[in-house]
């Protein structure tokens, strides 16, 4: 339910089991369908003639959780994405409290669910609360995410690399359009990064640099994050044409 997963078979199977346990079907999901993120992450091509269902969508676990809530409280499946539904009203109120905000902006996510906007410092604050398990519910979420980062993320994905590097201390979640959030339990801090133009290529280089400047990653060359330290760029002929480097310094304000 906390995933933007890669659409690998393990992810599809878990989401399918969730639906089976609540008596729902794949057709009850309203997230839409796309080619699994696994292929872009591993730089491989989908098999010829492959067909995808909504279970392959990176948010199928979240939507299965939506349906589970509706089943638990007797709400209709059909309207579960309605911003004014009991489910989405509950989610909005919880997110506001979670972020310590009086209100949050609302939009529509790529998976068609209502999505929420907040300042970066509020997002960082939310992830600090998640990392330290500020409530029993948040502690349960952090435990699940750090114990099963492969289900939150997937093969060659950055949340998996971050949580593997953190060895249970870091809880991580990427967002659309160049967003990365991270909570560090041992420090009691949250980190939120946004690349202004949504460039994913810059995002993880910036994230690794932030971790290094905070003293959380002394030498990442032997960690799963090594490929984000100073990645090289190649043209279509394979010639190295440059590198991606972070050139900022963290400061106080």
N, C-alpha and C positions, 0 to 999 in steps of 0.2 A: 504493500500500500504506500510505501515511502519512496517508490522507485521511479526513475526514468530509465527503465531497463533497456537492454539491447535487443530484445525480441528473440533471444536464443531459446532453444527447446525447453531448458529448465525454467525459464521465465513463463513461457506459454503454459507449461504443465502446472505451475503453481497457481497461476491465475485461473486456469480451468478448474482446478480442484476447489478454489474458493467459490466459484460460481456453482459448482455441483453441491457443495455443502449448504448453500442457501436456496437451492432449487431454482437457480437462474440459468439462463442460456447466454451464449455468445451474442445472440441477436438482441439481448436486453442492454448490452453496452452501447453507449452513444459517443464513444471516443473517436470513431472513424478508424481509418486503416492507413498504414504507410509501410514502406520497405523497412525491415528491421535495422536499427542503428548499428547492429553488429557489423554489417558489411562496410560501412564507412569507417568504423573504428579500427577494423583490421585490414582495411584497404584491399578488400576482396570483392568479387562480383557475385551477385545472387545466382543460384543455379538457374539454368534456362527453364523457362516455363513455370517458375515458382509462383505460388499464389499465397497471399497473406490474408489473415482474418484480423478482426479487431483485437484478438488476444495477442497479436504481435506488436500492437501499438505500445509505445514506451510507457504509456499511462494506464495500461489495462488493469494493473494491480490497484491503482488508486480508484478507478471506476468500479472495480469489483468491491472495494471497500465501501464506496458510496451505496451500492446496491445492498450490501450486507447491513448497513445502517437502516436503510429503508425496510428491509425484511424484519429487522429486530423491532422497529417501532411502528410497523404497519403502514408505512407510507407507500404510495404507488411508485412503481419503477419508472413509468413513462415520463413523469415530470421531475426526475431526480436532478436534472441540470437547471431547472428553473431557478433564477436567482432569488426568487421570493419563496421558494419551497422551504419546508421545515428543515430539511437537511442543509441546504446552502445557507440559510439564515443562521443555523447553529454553527456552521463552519466559519462564517464571517465573524461572528461574535467571539469565537474561540481564538481566531487569528489576531483580532484586535487586542484581546487580553494577553495573548502570547507575546505580541510585539510591544506591549506597553503603550499602545496608541489609542487615542480617542476615536479615531476613524481610519479606515484604509481606503485607498482608491480601488475601484473595481473595473475590470475589463473581462474579456473572454480569451481563454487560453487556446493554444493550438489544438488541444484535445476537446475543446468546446465547453469545458468547465469554467465557471466563474473563477477569475484569478485576481490577486490582490497586489496593490502597489504600496510601497512604503519607502521612506528614506533609508539609505544604506545603513546608517547607524542603528535604526530599528531592526533591520534584518540581522545585523551582527549581534545585537542584544538578544534577539530571539534564539539564535544559535548558541549563545553562551548559556541561556537557560536550558536548552536542549542537552548540551554537552554535560552539564553538571547534574542533570536530572532534577530540576527545580521542583517538579511535582512527580508523584508516582507515575502518572501517565507519560510524562516526558522521559522519565527514567526508563520506562518500558520501550519507548520508541528508540532511544539512544542505544539500549542494549541490543535490540533487534537489528538496527542498522550496522552497528560495529561488529556484531557477530556474523552477519551475513551480507557483507558489502558487495558480494558477487550478485546478490539479488537486487540490491539497490541500483546497481550499475551494470557490470558485465565485462566480458573479455576485452582488454585493451582500453577500457574506459577510465576516465580520470578519477571519478569518485572511488572506484575500486583501488586505484594506485594510491590515492591520498589516505584512505582508511587502512590499507595494508602498511603504509609507511608509518602511520600513527600508532599502529599496534594496539588498537582499542581505546586510545586516548583522544583521537580525532573523530568527529562525526561530520560527514561531508555531504553536500548536495549541490549539484550543478543546476543552473537555471537557463532558460532560453535567452537568446540575444546577449551573450557575453556576461553571464552572472555566475559567480561561485560563492557559496557560503560555507563556513567551516566553524565548528565549535571545538575548543580545546579544553578538555575536562581538567587536566592538571593545573592549567593556568586560570581557569575560570573565565576565559575570554571567548569572544566571538569575532569572526572575520567575515567581512562581506566585500566583494570586489565586483565592479561592473566596468566593462569596457564600453566606452561611450558609443561607438559605432556598431557594437554587437559582434566584434571580430573574435571568433573563438580561437584563432591562431595565437592571438596575443594573450588570451585569458590565462592559460595555464603557465605560461612563462611569467606573467605578473604574479600569479598565485605562489609559485615556487619562490620567487624573489621576496615576497612578503614573508613567507615562512623562514627564509634565511635571515632576513633583517630582524625578525623577532627572536632569533636564536632557537627556533624550533627544528631547523634542518641545517645542521652544520656542514655536511658534505653530502649532497644528494646523489653523487655519482654512482653509489652502490645501491640506491633505493629504487623502487618502482617508478619514481618520478624523474629518473635520470634523463629520459628523452625530452623533458620539458626545461632542462637547465639552460641550454643554448642551442636550440634545434637549428639544423642547417636547412637551407632552401635549395631545391634543385629545379632546373627547368625540365621541359619534356624530353630533352635529350639525355638527362641525367647529370648534367654539369652543375656543380655547386656554384650558386650565384649569390649566396649571402647567408646571414643568420638572423634569428629573432632574438633580441636582447632587451632586457628591462633596464631602464635608465632613470629610475626615480628613487627617491629617498623618502622613507616614512618620516613624518614629523608630527608634532603636537599642535593642537589649536585650542 
